[in-house]
Amino acid sequence: MWPSAETYHALIRGDRRGPIAALARAGLRAASCPYGFGVWWRNRLYDRGWKTIHQAAVPVVSVGNLTLGGTGKTPCVEYVAGFYRDLGLPVAILSRGYGAEQGRNDEAMVLEENLPDVPHLQGADRVALATTAVEELEVELLVLDDGFQHRRLGRELDIVLIDATAPPSRDYLFPRGTLREQVRGLGRAGVFLLTRCDQVDPAAIEETHAWLTTRFPGHPVATSEHRPTELIGVDRTGAVDDLRGRVVGAFCGIGNPAAFRRTLEDLGTKVAAFRAFPDHHPYARADVDDLNDWASGLPPGAVVATTQKDWVKLRVADLGGRSLWAVRIGLAIRDGREAFNDALRRVAHDNWT
């Protein structure tokens, strides 16, 4: 029987101690060797031109990361697509669509709700999607979601997100850690964006910033946070300050559930209960019934909070008689905003002047 995601992450973080845990970590590190060789060889094929990189008819900007799990890509994709839309460029988003076996996945539904005028195409063949977007939708720029390891489609700019709470300098290659490829792969990046900088000490941000600029000189580094912007419910919205001082039961199915809990605590809530589901969890009828039972046991006066990614798959007004609110998150760039935006503008300038 496979361990739960929670157990696995506790193991690779080193939270689990003792000889059995140490032996398990050693086994995972050994398993990372063939995985790492496979990733290295695949990248080498592309770097040497032995595998074809297909160039779209319009510029492509990729938003991706080096790690498994959530670094907050969806708010960044929304920011980038909105940036080009506001420049007057017809833009579309391309994504693999993980968790979309039954239709559009949660990230697509969030982006559709927040950017209703920007098309979002999902599918395994993103080269074919690019052709469709250009020929049928007449877009002039493509934003590739989670595209850093997708080498098959060429791009003019690689934006790589790095979670400040889990810097790659302290991580290991999968399955011993969460790195999708060796750290040296970051050399392909055009610009780095540190996310969740509000959840770590400034000294830790400076340490990661210095590590990046030392290892990869000449690559701009911006810092950011995922800032709550509003509360969303069925046929209603609210201010995030409405949660301050409230007792909350929270749940989510995202790559980094601990980050969502910290967001709620930073809003001044009292988190009485918290449930984490796997990333992209589809929420079957049995899950909703279970959540209703769970929420009904919360203290009197409590409300239920979740992420927008989870809410778009539920869209119910309450659970267990408690009001359900989704916390909408937006990307706020703190330092390096001009350098980040300049990198985006150069893509437009170099192709439309």
PELINQUI-V439794 format. One line per field, one symbol per residue. ss: DSSP state (a for helix, b for strand, c for the rest). burial: # if it has 9 or more other ideal C-beta (glycine too) atoms within 8 Angstrom, else .. A space follows every 10 residues. Layout:
BEGIN
ss->???
burial->???
END
This chain:
BEGIN
ss->ccccaaaaaa aaacccccaa aaaaaaaaaa aaaaaaaaaa aaaaaaaccc cccbccccbb bbbbbcbccc ccaaaaaaaa aaaaaacccc bbbbbccccc cccccaaaaa aaaaccccbb bbcccaaaaa aaaaaaaccc bbbbbccccc ccbcccbbbb bbbccccaaa ccbcccccbc ccaaaaaacc bbbbbcaaac caaaaaaaaa aaaaaccccb bbbbbbbbbb bbbccbbbca aaacccbbbb bbccccaaaa aaaaaacccb bbbbbbcccc ccccaaaaaa aaaaaacccc ccbbbbbaaa aaaacccbbc cbbbbbbbbb bbbbbcaaaa aaaaaaaaaa aac
burial->......##.# ##........ ##.##..##. ##..##..## .#####.... #.##.#.### #######..# ########## #####...#. #######.## ...####### ##..#..#.# ###..##.## ####..#.#. ########.# ###.###### ####.###.. ####.##### ###.##..#. #######.## ...##.###. ###..#..## ########.# ###....#.# ..#..##### ####.##.## #####.#.#. #####.#.## #.#...##.. ######.#.. .######### ####...### .#.####### #.##.##.## ########.. #..
END
